[in-house]
Amino acid sequence: MKRGFLKTDKAKIALEKEYPLEPIRSPPGGTKVTAPKEEPEFDPTENQSAEDKPNSSKQLPVDPLAHLELDHDITSSTDLHRLPPRLASEYKDKERAVFRGWPRDPNGKPLSLRESHIRGKETPNRILSWGATLYDFYQVRVIPQVAGFITMTSGSRIAAAVRAVGETDVAADELAWADQEADPCEVPVADPGELIRCSEFRKSSGFLDIFSVDEVSTVSTTEDDDNSTEQTPSDGNSAEVSEDDTPQRVASVLMSDRPLSSPFHPSHYPPPWPFIPFTTPQTLLQKRIPLHLLPETLYVHDPYDLLSVPDSIRQYSPLKTTSWLDKPPKVRQYKLSLIPGARGTAQKARKEAEERKNARILQVYRFMPTEEERARGEPAYEVPLPTRPPALTRVEEAHLYLSPAEEVGVGNHSVVYKAEFELPRDLFLEPQICLTCVLEELQKEIRKLKKSGKWKTMLHAAGCESPQESEVEGSPDENYEIPVPPDPNEEFDAEQIIVIQPTPLDSKSSSSPPEITPYVFRVYCPDIRWQNPKAPCIHVNHGPHPRTAMFQVAAKLSFRHDTHLKREARNYQSFPDHFFQHWNGYNLIRPLHGPVPVHALVPQFYGYYIPHDIPASTASNGESGKPYLSPILLLEQCGVPVVPSKLSKDDREECVSLLLRFNDAGWLHESVAERNFLMQEGLPTMWPLERQFTDQLSFRLIDFGRSRLAENRIEFHTALDEAMKMFKISYGSFEPFDE
């Protein structure tokens, strides 16, 4: 196409035939605006310059960019995260693109998008173009008089720019849409607490009992008894082995020397727990654990001696897998190692957690009466709950299980395994109290009050009349004593009243009552208890469960004399928070042409651990005189390496965007390769069942042993070139200037 072709009469007539004036789409909550009919189809003076025509902005046709979206009506059924149907076929294998245009006044002022004060909505990564949906990105003329001076950016950013130049009447619909756009927010991963409950229910159902350590030990002992003879072995060793077989099997999973207060004490595992490691499906651990709650001591169950990694990959060979219970138990003690900056962050967070823990808040359930009970003169009842179990402010220990059968991959510097990571259950689940139990205890105490006659006395003391229809009341019972409040000498900083409505259709509680109640009686119920994992109440839908929960993570081990793992752990502790966070919406990052999701950039970090009895300075090089034990880097398990040729263009752009976001934060990866981009089915923010029925993929960038902070832009451009070539993404015009 020749330069200036779009300014000719022929081009303008063709443009109007291709994009006839139609009703403009309605902004959310607004009314539909119809294009004026009296506007001429063609203005013969359009070829004149702006200087030759007064009031030219009113005479010129609508900016053609305003018609880029094609679908002008947005309804409640419109999927704002997909291309409009009329455009989908034009983009072939792409589902994310900038397809809308922001109309400009042809005589309008240039937009100062380079100015630091012109900013739209952003996530903490501070990338300038963020939009909640695909409909929140636009092409816009930066200088209206220059037809080719077009850029792509977010609607909130354009809105700030056009308001700065006073251009608010040309794109009223777009401004209204931008003003009602959702704000950026962090999206939580699937609740690990709920996943724990589902896993416990599945395991307690009996379908997995064949993998229980107790079940296998019982079967094995029975078989040994059947195969035994009356003849006593001459050396007596066989009999001793048979007697000790069951304890050894259990010892390969449990540690009898743990204190009773530890959730890992064997007494806290009701049948059918524990299970043989790596025989039952485990939940992926995807939630970020704050630094101050990373386990301080890690007990590594390593019967295959995988921690004694050889000197190099040339000496490495996979081990043959034998049954876990056939291996003698071998447990190594490791300790958490944090860099000074991360240690300071953890100490500060722990101090704040201790302050919250020490805050004395009395929780009270307020049961509101029904309409019938109000008519009878029944009051509302408040039930103070017993002191809430304190929240964790530190995690003393955790357990890790390793098996050669779960090897993920071997590199030049490390070996990676899928590992089972056992953590205290309270780290993910809040203490629970049964509402039904509370209500039953309240009704029991009320009956006692009414039967003793003290309930009527309480009514009179409150200045209330006795109900006309009352439950059976007897003579005052001198032996009945009203229960005293829990912790009578304790003073509380505040009360948290949780209102329970009577209607069964509304099982939710609110923080404040919907209407005024004439009077409220506070009744203390001494038999209310918080749920006990070993003996839950009869109202819950599961049986006893352990005080721990098992997850699947990635455990990265290092070859001897290699410092990559230590550097990688240091980098994980130095990364900004937004590297680990999932955010709603999309970013538009140059030089990519399509919006990309703002999911977590790197795997979650679950700690860097070194052998407990080896000084930190020699833990990685084996110079202490003791057998070499590899340090351990625990990370989120994020899938398998990508194969670019099997990915859609959207997915390839998303992979490149990971590196762009990494670079934008000042980090240089230094090892751009396919193996360092991982993919998995579904998103961590989805429930596991959802992930089985979606074709959506999520991606992460890994392997930061060489990564470093950098300032030389040439290095960033070199890394980007490698990624663009690897994922077959072409450069193109994105912005007419650097942001």
C-alpha positions in Angstrom: 0.0 0.0 0.0 1.3 3.4 -1.0 1.9 6.0 1.7 -1.1 8.4 1.8 -3.5 6.0 0.2 -6.0 6.1 3.1 -6.4 9.9 2.6 -7.8 9.5 -0.9 -11.5 9.6 -1.7 -11.4 6.1 -3.1 -10.0 4.7 0.1 -12.6 6.6 2.3 -15.5 5.3 0.2 -14.2 1.8 0.5 -13.7 2.2 4.2 -17.3 3.3 4.7 -18.6 0.4 2.8 -16.5 -2.0 4.8 -17.4 -0.4 8.2 -20.9 1.1 7.9 -22.2 3.2 10.8 -23.9 1.0 13.3 -25.2 1.4 16.8 -22.2 1.8 19.1 -21.8 -0.8 21.9 -23.2 0.1 25.2 -20.9 0.7 28.1 -21.7 -1.5 31.2 -24.8 -0.1 32.9 -25.2 2.6 30.3 -27.6 3.2 27.4 -27.0 2.4 23.8 -25.8 5.4 21.8 -26.7 5.5 18.1 -24.5 7.1 15.5 -26.1 10.3 14.1 -28.0 9.8 10.9 -27.7 13.3 9.6 -23.9 13.1 9.2 -23.0 13.0 5.5 -21.6 9.8 4.1 -18.7 11.6 2.6 -17.3 15.1 3.2 -15.6 16.5 0.0 -13.5 18.8 2.1 -11.8 16.0 4.0 -8.6 16.2 2.0 -8.1 19.7 3.2 -5.6 20.3 6.0 -6.8 21.0 9.5 -5.5 24.6 9.3 -7.8 25.3 6.3 -11.0 24.1 8.0 -12.4 25.7 11.1 -14.3 23.3 13.4 -13.0 20.4 11.4 -13.3 18.0 14.3 -17.1 18.2 13.9 -17.1 17.8 10.2 -14.7 14.9 9.8 -16.1 11.3 9.8 -15.7 9.1 12.8 -12.2 7.9 13.4 -11.9 4.5 11.6 -10.1 3.1 14.6 -13.4 3.2 16.4 -14.7 0.4 14.2 -11.9 -2.1 14.8 -13.9 -4.2 17.2 -16.6 -4.9 14.7 -19.0 -6.3 17.3 -20.6 -3.1 18.7 -23.0 -4.6 21.2 -21.6 -6.1 24.4 -24.2 -8.1 26.3 -24.2 -10.0 29.6 -23.4 -13.2 27.6 -20.3 -11.7 25.9 -17.1 -13.6 26.9 -14.8 -10.7 27.6 -11.8 -13.0 27.6 -12.3 -14.2 24.0 -12.2 -12.5 20.6 -15.5 -11.4 19.2 -16.9 -14.2 17.0 -16.7 -12.2 13.8 -13.0 -11.7 14.4 -12.0 -15.1 15.7 -11.6 -16.6 12.2 -9.3 -13.8 11.1 -6.7 -14.5 13.8 -6.4 -18.2 13.1 -4.7 -19.9 16.1 -4.8 -16.7 18.3 -7.4 -16.1 20.9 -5.9 -12.9 22.4 -5.4 -9.8 20.4 -5.9 -6.0 20.5 -9.0 -5.6 18.3 -10.6 -2.4 19.6 -9.9 1.2 18.5 -10.1 4.4 20.6 -11.5 7.2 18.5 -9.6 10.5 18.6 -10.5 14.1 17.7 -8.7 14.6 14.3 -7.5 18.0 15.6 -6.7 16.7 19.1 -3.5 17.2 20.9 -0.8 14.5 21.0 -1.1 12.1 23.9 1.7 12.3 26.4 2.0 8.6 27.1 5.6 9.0 27.9 4.9 11.3 30.9 5.4 9.6 34.2 2.1 10.9 35.6 0.1 9.3 32.8 -0.6 5.9 34.2 -3.5 3.6 34.2 -4.3 0.6 36.3 -1.3 -1.6 37.1 -0.3 -4.7 39.1 2.7 -4.6 41.4 5.0 -5.5 38.4 4.5 -1.9 37.3 4.1 -2.8 33.6 2.2 0.1 32.1 -0.5 -1.6 30.1 -2.8 -3.7 32.2 -6.4 -4.6 31.4 -9.0 -6.7 33.2 -10.3 -8.2 29.9 -9.4 -8.3 26.3 -12.0 -5.6 25.7 -9.8 -3.2 27.8 -7.0 -2.8 25.3 -7.1 -0.4 22.3 -5.2 0.8 19.3 -5.1 4.6 19.4 -3.5 7.4 17.4 -1.0 9.1 19.5 -0.9 12.1 17.2 -4.3 12.3 15.4 -2.9 14.2 12.4 -0.4 11.4 11.7 -2.4 8.4 10.4 0.4 5.9 11.0 1.3 7.1 14.5 -0.6 4.3 16.2 0.1 2.5 19.5 -1.5 -0.2 21.5 -2.1 0.2 25.3 -4.7 -0.2 28.0 -8.0 1.7 28.2 -7.3 3.1 31.6 -4.0 4.5 30.5 -5.6 6.1 27.4 -8.4 7.5 29.5 -5.8 9.2 31.8 -4.0 10.6 28.7 -7.1 12.0 26.9 -8.3 13.6 30.1 -4.9 15.2 30.5 -5.4 17.0 27.1 -9.1 17.7 27.7 -10.5 15.3 25.1 -13.5 13.8 26.9 -16.3 14.1 24.4 -15.1 12.1 21.4 -14.9 8.7 23.1 -17.6 8.9 25.7 -18.4 5.2 25.5 -14.8 4.1 25.8 -14.2 6.5 28.8 -17.3 5.1 30.5 -16.1 1.5 29.9 -12.6 2.4 31.2 -14.0 4.0 34.4 -16.0 0.8 35.2 -13.1 -1.6 34.5 -12.3 -4.0 37.4 -9.3 -3.2 39.5 -6.2 -5.5 39.6 -6.4 -8.1 42.3 -4.4 -11.1 43.4 -6.1 -14.4 42.6 -5.7 -17.1 45.2 -4.7 -20.6 44.2 -7.1 -23.5 44.9 -7.6 -23.6 48.7 -5.1 -26.2 50.1 -7.2 -26.5 53.2 -10.2 -27.7 51.2 -7.9 -30.0 49.2 -6.6 -31.5 52.4 -10.2 -32.2 53.6 -11.0 -33.9 50.2 -7.9 -36.0 50.4 -8.6 -37.0 54.0 -12.1 -38.0 53.1 -10.9 -40.1 50.2 -8.2 -41.8 52.3 -10.6 -42.5 55.2 -13.1 -44.1 52.9 -11.1 -47.4 52.8 -10.3 -47.5 49.1 -6.6 -46.9 49.7 -6.2 -49.1 52.8 -4.1 -51.5 50.8 -1.3 -48.9 50.8 -1.5 -48.3 54.6 1.7 -49.1 56.4 -0.3 -50.9 59.1 -2.2 -53.0 56.5 0.9 -54.1 54.7 2.7 -54.9 58.0 -0.3 -57.0 59.2 -0.4 -58.9 55.9 3.3 -59.4 56.0 3.3 -60.6 59.6 0.5 -63.1 58.8 2.4 -64.5 55.8 5.5 -64.9 58.0 3.4 -66.8 60.6 2.0 -69.1 57.9 5.4 -69.9 56.5 7.1 -70.5 59.9 7.9 -74.0 61.2 8.1 -75.4 64.6 11.8 -75.8 64.3 13.7 -72.9 65.9 16.6 -71.5 63.8 19.9 -72.4 65.3 21.2 -68.9 65.4 17.9 -67.3 66.4 18.3 -64.4 63.9 15.3 -65.3 61.7 12.9 -65.1 64.6 14.3 -61.7 65.7 14.0 -60.4 62.1 10.4 -61.5 62.0 9.6 -59.8 65.3 11.3 -56.6 64.3 9.9 -56.5 60.8 6.8 -54.5 61.6 8.6 -51.9 63.7 11.1 -51.4 60.9 8.3 -50.9 58.4 6.7 -48.3 60.5 10.0 -46.7 61.3 10.7 -46.1 57.6 7.8 -43.7 57.7 7.3 -42.5 61.3 9.8 -41.4 63.9 9.1 -42.6 67.4 11.5 -40.2 69.0 9.3 -37.1 68.2 7.9 -35.4 71.3 4.2 -35.8 72.0 3.6 -32.1 71.3 4.8 -32.6 67.8 2.1 -33.2 65.1 4.5 -35.9 63.8 4.4 -38.1 66.9 3.2 -41.6 65.9 0.2 -41.4 68.3 -1.3 -38.6 66.1 -1.8 -41.0 63.1 -5.1 -42.8 63.3 -5.7 -45.8 61.0 -5.4 -46.1 58.0 -2.6 -43.5 58.3 0.4 -43.5 57.6 0.5 -44.6 54.0 3.5 -46.0 52.2 5.3 -43.1 50.5 4.5 -42.6 46.8 1.7 -45.1 46.7 -1.3 -42.6 47.0 -2.0 -39.4 45.0 -0.9 -36.3 46.8 -2.1 -32.7 46.5 0.2 -30.3 44.6 1.5 -27.6 47.0 0.9 -24.4 45.1 0.2 -21.9 47.8 3.0 -19.6 48.8 4.3 -20.1 52.4 5.6 -16.9 54.1 9.3 -17.0 54.9 8.6 -17.0 58.7 6.5 -20.1 58.4 9.0 -22.2 56.4 9.9 -25.3 58.5 13.1 -24.6 60.5 14.0 -28.3 60.6 13.6 -30.8 57.8 13.7 -34.6 58.4 14.5 -36.2 55.1 13.5 -39.9 54.7 16.1 -41.1 52.3 16.3 -45.0 52.4 17.8 -45.0 48.8 20.6 -42.6 49.8 19.7 -40.1 47.1 21.2 -37.2 49.0 24.7 -38.6 48.4 24.8 -37.1 44.9 28.0 -38.0 42.8 30.5 -35.4 41.8 29.1 -34.8 38.3 26.5 -35.9 35.8 29.1 -38.3 34.2 29.1 -40.3 37.4 25.3 -40.3 37.8 23.2 -43.3 37.1 19.6 -43.9 38.0 19.0 -46.3 40.9 16.9 -49.4 40.7 13.6 -49.0 42.6 12.8 -51.5 45.3 9.9 -51.4 47.7 10.1 -48.6 50.2 9.3 -50.9 53.1 12.0 -53.3 52.1 14.7 -50.6 52.6 16.1 -50.0 56.1 15.0 -46.6 57.4 17.5 -43.7 56.9 16.5 -40.2 58.1 18.7 -37.1 57.7 18.3 -33.9 59.6 18.5 -30.6 57.7 18.1 -27.0 58.7 16.6 -24.0 56.9 19.2 -21.6 55.4 18.1 -18.1 54.6 20.1 -15.1 53.3 20.4 -12.1 55.7 17.7 -10.1 53.8 15.2 -13.0 53.9 16.0 -13.7 57.5 15.2 -10.1 58.4 11.9 -10.3 56.5 11.0 -13.5 58.3 11.8 -12.1 61.7 9.7 -9.0 61.1 6.8 -11.1 59.9 7.1 -13.4 62.9 7.0 -10.4 65.2 3.9 -9.1 63.6 2.3 -12.6 63.8 3.2 -12.8 67.5 1.5 -9.5 68.1 -1.7 -10.7 66.3 -1.5 -13.9 68.3 -1.3 -12.0 71.6 -4.3 -9.9 70.7 -7.1 -11.1 73.1 -10.3 -11.3 71.1 -13.4 -13.0 72.5 -15.5 -14.6 69.8 -19.2 -14.7 70.4 -22.0 -16.4 68.5 -25.3 -14.5 68.7 -28.3 -16.7 67.8 -31.2 -14.5 66.7 -34.8 -15.7 67.5 -37.3 -16.6 64.9 -40.4 -14.6 64.4 -42.4 -17.1 66.4 -39.9 -16.9 69.2 -40.0 -13.1 69.2 -43.7 -13.2 69.5 -43.4 -15.5 72.6 -40.9 -13.0 74.1 -37.8 -15.1 73.5 -34.5 -13.1 73.6 -31.5 -13.5 71.4 -28.7 -15.6 73.0 -25.0 -15.0 72.9 -22.6 -17.8 73.4 -18.9 -16.9 74.1 -16.6 -19.5 72.5 -13.7 -21.0 74.3 -10.3 -19.4 73.7 -9.3 -20.0 70.0 -6.2 -22.2 69.5 -3.3 -19.9 68.6 -2.3 -19.5 65.0 1.1 -20.7 64.0 3.9 -18.2 64.2 6.7 -20.7 63.4 6.9 -24.2 62.1 9.4 -26.3 64.0 9.7 -29.3 61.7 8.5 -30.9 58.5 9.3 -34.2 56.8 10.4 -34.9 53.2 10.3 -38.3 51.4 12.6 -39.2 48.4 12.4 -42.0 45.9 14.4 -42.8 42.8 11.2 -43.7 41.0 10.1 -40.1 41.1 13.1 -38.6 39.3 12.0 -35.7 37.1 15.2 -34.8 35.3 19.0 -34.6 35.4 20.9 -31.5 34.4 24.5 -30.5 34.3 24.4 -29.2 37.8 21.5 -30.9 39.6 19.0 -33.7 39.9 15.3 -33.0 40.4 12.8 -35.4 42.1 9.1 -35.3 42.8 9.1 -35.4 46.6 6.4 -35.9 49.3 6.4 -33.0 51.7 4.6 -33.5 55.0 3.6 -30.3 56.9 1.5 -29.5 59.9 -2.1 -29.4 59.0 -2.7 -26.2 61.0 -0.5 -24.3 58.5 -3.4 -24.4 56.0 -6.5 -25.0 58.0 -8.1 -22.7 60.6 -9.3 -24.1 63.9 -12.9 -25.3 63.5 -15.9 -25.3 65.9 -19.1 -27.1 65.1 -22.0 -24.7 65.0 -24.5 -27.6 65.6 -22.6 -28.5 68.7 -22.7 -24.9 70.0 -26.5 -24.7 69.3 -27.1 -28.0 71.1 -25.1 -26.9 74.1 -27.0 -23.6 74.2 -30.4 -25.4 74.1 -29.2 -27.7 76.9 -28.2 -24.7 79.1 -31.5 -22.9 78.3 -33.5 -25.9 79.4 -31.6 -26.0 82.6 -32.2 -22.3 83.2 -36.0 -22.7 82.5 -36.3 -25.8 84.6 -34.6 -24.2 87.6 -36.7 -21.0 87.4 -33.7 -18.8 86.9 -34.6 -18.0 83.3 -37.7 -16.1 84.5 -35.5 -14.3 87.1 -33.2 -13.2 84.3 -36.2 -11.9 82.3 -37.5 -9.9 85.2 -34.0 -8.5 85.9 -33.8 -7.4 82.3 -37.2 -5.6 82.7 -39.0 -8.1 80.4 -42.3 -9.8 80.8 -42.4 -13.6 81.0 -43.5 -15.3 77.8 -47.1 -16.4 77.8 -46.1 -19.9 76.5 -43.1 -21.1 78.2 -41.3 -24.4 78.5 -41.8 -26.5 81.6 -40.6 -24.5 84.6 -40.2 -25.9 88.1 -39.4 -24.5 91.4 -36.1 -22.8 91.8 -33.3 -25.3 91.9 -30.8 -24.1 94.5 -28.3 -26.7 93.3 -28.1 -25.3 89.8 -25.4 -22.8 89.2 -25.1 -20.7 86.1 -21.8 -21.6 84.4 -19.1 -18.9 84.8 -17.4 -17.4 81.7 -14.3 -19.2 80.4 -11.1 -17.6 81.7 -12.9 -15.4 84.2 -9.7 -13.5 85.1 -8.8 -12.8 81.4 -9.4 -9.4 79.9 -10.1 -9.2 76.2 -9.0 -6.4 73.9 -12.1 -6.8 71.8 -15.2 -8.9 71.1 -16.1 -10.3 67.7 -19.8 -11.0 67.6 -20.9 -13.4 64.8 -24.6 -13.2 64.2 -26.4 -16.4 63.3 -29.8 -16.0 61.6 -32.5 -18.5 62.3 -33.8 -19.1 58.8 -32.4 -22.4 57.4 -32.3 -20.9 53.9 -29.6 -18.5 55.1 -26.8 -20.5 56.6 -24.3 -17.6 56.3 -23.5 -15.4 59.2 -23.1 -11.7 59.1 -21.0 -9.3 61.2 -23.9 -7.2 62.3 -27.6 -8.0 63.1 -30.1 -7.0 60.5 -32.5 -5.5 63.0 -32.6 -4.4 66.6 -33.4 -7.0 69.2 -35.0 -5.8 72.5 -32.7 -7.8 74.7 -29.9 -10.3 74.6 -29.0 -13.0 77.1 -25.4 -14.2 77.3 -25.2 -17.9 78.2 -22.0 -19.7 79.0 -21.7 -23.3 77.8 -18.8 -25.0 79.5 -18.8 -28.1 77.3 -18.1 -26.4 73.9 -14.9 -27.6 72.4 -12.9 -26.8 69.3 -12.7 -29.8 66.9 -10.2 -32.5 67.8 -8.6 -34.1 64.7 -8.4 -37.5 66.5 -12.0 -37.4 67.7 -14.2 -35.1 65.6 -17.8 -34.5 66.6 -20.6 -36.6 65.1 -21.8 -33.8 62.9 -18.8 -33.7 60.5 -18.7 -35.9 57.4 -15.3 -37.5 58.0 -13.6 -39.6 60.7 -10.3 -39.0 62.6 -7.4 -37.6 60.6 -3.8 -36.9 61.4 -2.4 -33.5 62.4 -0.2 -33.4 59.3 -0.9 -33.1 55.6 1.1 -34.5 52.7 1.9 -32.6 49.5 3.8 -33.1 46.3 6.7 -30.7 45.6 9.9 -30.6 43.6 13.2 -31.3 45.4 16.3 -30.1 43.6 19.7 -31.7 44.7 23.1 -30.6 43.7 26.2 -32.4 42.4 29.2 -32.1 44.6 31.4 -29.0 44.3 28.7 -27.2 42.3 27.4 -23.8 43.6 24.5 -23.3 41.2 21.9 -24.5 43.7 23.1 -22.2 46.4 23.0 -19.2 44.0 19.6 -20.2 42.8 18.3 -20.4 46.3 19.7 -16.9 47.0 17.9 -15.6 43.9 14.6 -17.1 44.9 14.9 -15.2 48.2 15.7 -12.0 46.4 12.9 -12.1 43.8 10.1 -9.5 44.3 6.8 -10.7 45.6 4.9 -10.3 42.3 7.1 -13.0 40.8 5.2 -15.5 42.9 1.7 -14.0 42.6 -1.2 -14.7 40.3 -3.1 -11.6 39.2 -6.3 -11.1 37.2 -6.3 -9.6 33.8 -3.6 -9.2 31.2 -0.4 -7.3 30.4 0.5 -5.9 27.0 4.3 -6.0 26.8 6.3 -4.8 23.9 7.3 -6.2 21.5 4.4 -8.7 21.8 1.2 -7.8 19.9 -1.3 -9.7 22.1 -2.3 -9.4 25.8 -0.8 -12.1 28.0 -2.0 -13.4 31.5 -0.3 -12.1 34.6 0.1 -15.4 36.4 3.0 -16.3 38.7 6.3 -16.0 36.9 8.4 -18.5 38.9 7.7 -21.6 41.1 6.8 -21.1 44.7 9.9 -21.3 47.0 9.5 -23.7 50.0 13.0 -23.4 51.5 16.7 -24.1 51.0 18.0 -26.7 53.4 21.5 -27.8 54.3 22.6 -30.8 56.4 22.2 -30.0 60.1 25.6 -31.3 61.3 27.7 -29.8 58.5 28.8 -26.1 58.6 27.1 -23.9 56.1 30.4 -23.0 54.5 31.1 -26.6 53.6 27.7 -28.0 53.1 27.9 -27.6 49.3 31.4 -28.7 48.7 31.8 -31.6 51.0 35.0 -30.4 52.7 34.0 -31.3 56.3 35.4 -34.8 56.1 32.0 -36.4 56.3 30.2 -38.1 53.4 28.7 -35.5 51.0 25.1 -34.7 51.4 23.5 -32.4 48.9 21.7 -29.3 50.0 18.0 -29.3 49.1 16.0 -26.6 47.3 12.2 -27.2 47.6 10.0 -25.7 44.9 6.6 -25.9 43.5 6.2 -28.7 41.0 5.2 -26.9 37.8 5.0 -29.5 35.1 7.2 -30.5 32.1 9.4 -28.6 29.7 7.6 -27.0 26.8 7.8 -28.0 23.2 7.4 -24.7 21.2 6.3 -26.5 18.0 3.3 -27.9 19.8 2.1 -24.6 21.3 -0.3 -22.1 19.9 0.9 -18.6 19.2 -0.8 -17.3 22.3 1.0 -19.8 24.4 4.3 -19.0 22.8 3.8 -15.3 23.4 3.0 -16.1 27.0 6.2 -18.0 27.4 8.2 -15.1 25.9 6.3 -12.7 28.3 7.7 -14.6 31.3 11.2 -13.6 30.2 10.0 -10.0 29.4 8.6 -9.6 32.9 11.8 -11.1 34.4 13.8 -8.6 32.4 11.5 -5.7 33.2 12.2 -6.3 36.9 16.0 -5.9 36.2 16.8 -9.6 36.2 18.8 -11.4 33.5 18.2 -15.1 33.2 21.4 -16.2 31.5 20.1 -19.6 30.5 17.3 -19.2 28.0 16.4 -22.7 26.8 13.3 -24.8 26.2 14.0 -26.9 29.3 13.7 -23.8 31.5 10.1 -23.1 30.5 7.7 -25.4 32.2 4.0 -26.0 31.3 1.1 -27.8 33.1 -2.5 -28.3 32.4 -4.9 -25.8 33.8 -4.1 -22.9 36.2 -3.1 -23.2 39.9 -6.1 -21.0 40.6 -8.4 -23.8 39.3 -9.7 -26.7 41.3 -8.1 -30.1 40.3 -11.4 -31.3 38.7 -11.5 -28.1 36.6 -8.0 -28.7 35.4 -8.9 -32.1 33.9 -11.5 -30.5 31.6 -9.7 -27.5 30.3 -7.3 -27.0 27.4 -5.7 -24.0 29.0 -2.1 -24.2 29.9 0.0 -22.4 32.5 3.7 -21.7 32.3 6.7 -20.9 34.6 10.3 -19.9 34.1 12.8 -21.9 36.1 16.5 -22.5 36.7 18.0 -19.4 38.1 21.5 -20.6 39.1 23.1 -18.1 36.7 20.5 -15.4 36.9 21.6 -11.9 38.2 20.5 -8.3 38.4 21.7 -6.3 35.4 21.5 -2.8 34.0 23.0 -3.3 30.5 20.0 -3.1 28.1 22.0 -4.8 25.4 22.1 -8.0 27.5 18.4 -7.9 27.9 17.9 -7.5 24.1 20.2 -10.4 23.4 18.2 -12.7 25.8 15.0 -11.5 24.2 16.3 -12.3 20.7 17.0 -15.8 21.9 13.5 -16.3 23.3 11.8 -14.8 20.2 13.7 -17.1 17.9 13.1 -20.1 20.1 9.3 -19.5 20.2 9.1 -18.3 16.6 7.6 -14.9 17.5 8.4 -12.1 15.1 9.1 -8.5 16.0 6.8 -5.8 14.7 5.8 -2.2 15.3 4.3 -1.9 18.8 5.0 1.6 20.1 6.5 4.6 18.3 8.7 5.3 21.2 10.2 3.6 24.3 8.1 3.8 27.4 
